[in-house]
Amino acid sequence: MRIISGYLKGKSIIYLKNSKTRPLKDIVKENLFNIINHSKYFKIQINEAKILDLYSGIGSFGIECISRGAKKVVFIEKDNQAVETLKRNLTQHSILNKTKIINDEIEKNIKYLKNEKFNIFFLDPPYADKNYVENLNLIKEYKIIEKDHLVIIHRENKSSEDLDKFLNVIFIKKYGRSKLIFAIFNLDNSE
């Protein structure tokens, strides 16, 4: 597994071979970043963005963002083995200073980010996890959203969670067994 673009292009990413983590396939990652860079539906630039990478695993999405010029990435991951691998990846590429790692459950930690705002939210929960929708509510509740922002969710192709309460889905791209949902927060709903 390698970083596909930016100043770290071609550098390797250490990954885990277990049933708990599911790193983005290179083709999916490459398409994801092409969409971010070239879509007419949103105006987000990776360069100088602040990223919240939830269920981050080994950090392949966030590391790719840093390579492409992101200002800061906050990783939240509860699996200890994945976090150790993430730290090794960040250290081997000397990018630990552009990151914050939270090794715990997302639900317990979003409130501690309430003084920050993010441009890109990337969620890659385990396919069986449906609780991630509640984390969207917490992000909205704690108002850690920049005006110009993007939400990207990596899910199993057959999943069908109701996201309308929190998000305006812009479009969905399917890749074999998985899909990427591109959305923005529905900030007009007052709750």
N, C-alpha and C positions, 0 to 999 in steps of 0.2 A: 504494500500500500504506500502510495507516494503523494506528496503535495503537488497539485497540478498546475499552479500558476503563482505569480508573484515572486518576491525576492527569495523565497525558499523553494522555488520550483525544482522538482526532481528529488528533493530530500525525502528520506523514508519516514514513515510513521509506524511506530511499534503498535501492534494490535494484539488483542486477546483471541484465542480460539476456544470459546466456550458458548454455552447456550444462552447466557444472560446478555451478552453484548452482540450488537448487529451493526457494525460500521457501514456507513453509506458506501455503496459500490462506486468505483471511480466514474463510471458512465453517468450514474445518477447525479453524483456530485458535480461533474462537469456541466451537465445540463442545468442543474440548479443555479450555478453561478452565471451561466450564459443568460438565463432568464432574468436574474437580478440585474445584470449589466445592460441588457438590451430591451427589457419590456417597456412598452408604452403605457402600461397600466399603473405603474408606481414610479416614484422618483427617489429611489434609495441608492446611495452610493456606498459601497463597502469601505472605500477610502474615508478614513476619519469617523466611521460609525462606531457606536457602542453596541455590543452584541450580548444578549443573554441566551446562553446555550444550555437548555434544560434537558435532563436525561442525557448528559453529554458523553457518557461512556469514555472512550479514549481520547475524545476531543477533536476528531478529524474535521468537523465543520468549523469549529472555532479557530483551529490552527490554520486552516485554509484562509479564513477571514484575516487573521493577523498577517499572513504572507502577502495578502492583497492590500494591506494598509489600514486595517481596522485600528481604531484608537485603543480600544479595550475590549476584552472578552471576560465575562463572568461565567464560569462553568459550575453547574450544580449537578452532582451525581452522588447517589448514596452507596453504590457498590464499591467497597474498599479496594478490590483488585483492579477495577477499572480506573479508580482515582490514582493508584500507584503508577499505572501505565501512563495515564495522562501526565502526571508530574514528570515521568521520565521523558516523554515526548517534548514537553515544554522546556525542560532543562537541556536536552540534547540540541535543541535549536536556539538556545539562549533567548527565549521569549517569555520567561516567567514574569518579568517586570511589567508586561502588558496584560496580565491576567489576574484573576482572583478565582480561587477554587473553594467551593463549599462542598464538603463531603458529608452530606446529610440529605434528609428528605426535603423536597421542594416546598411542600406545604408549610414547613416550620421556618423557612428561611426567606421567603419573598418579602416579608415585612421588614427585614433588615436592609433591604435595598431601597426603601422608600425615599431616600434622599438622592437617588440616582434616576436617570431616565435613559431608555434604550431605544435604538432605531430598528434593530432586528431581533426578533424572538424566534429561536429555532427550538422546536420540540420534537424529540425522537424517542417517545416512550416505547416500552415493550409492546408488541402487538396486542397482547391480552389486556393491557392496562387501559381502562376507560376513565379512570379518575383524573387523567390529565386535563380534562375539560374544566374541572374545578380550579386547576391552576391558572387557567385563563381568567377566571373570575377574580382570583387573588391579584393577578397582574393589573387588572382593571381597577380593582378596589384600592390598591396602594398607589395608583396613578404613576407608574414608573414608565410611562409611554411617551416618547417624543411625538410631536405633532406629525411629522413625516416618519412613518414606520412601516414595517412589514412583519407579518407572522408567517412562518413556514412550518408546516407540520408533516412529518414523515409517518405514514400509516400503512397498514396492510390494505391492499387494493379493495378487498371486500368489506372493509369496515364502514360503518355508517352512523357515526355519532352526530347528535344534533348540536351544531356549532352556532346556529343563528342568534342565540341569545347574546353571544359575546363577539362574534365576528361577522364581517361582511366578506364572504368568500369571493375572491376575484376569479380564480380558475384552479383547476386540478389537472395535474399531469400524471399519467400512469406509466409505470416501468415494470413490466412483468408482475411479480407478486406485490410490489409496493406502489404507493402513490405519494405525491407531494401536493399538499394543499397550500395555496398562496392566498393570504387574506390580510385584512387590516381590522383593527378593533373597531367595534361599533360604539363610538363614543357619544352618540346621540341619545342612547338609552339612559335615562336617569333612574337609578335604583335606590 
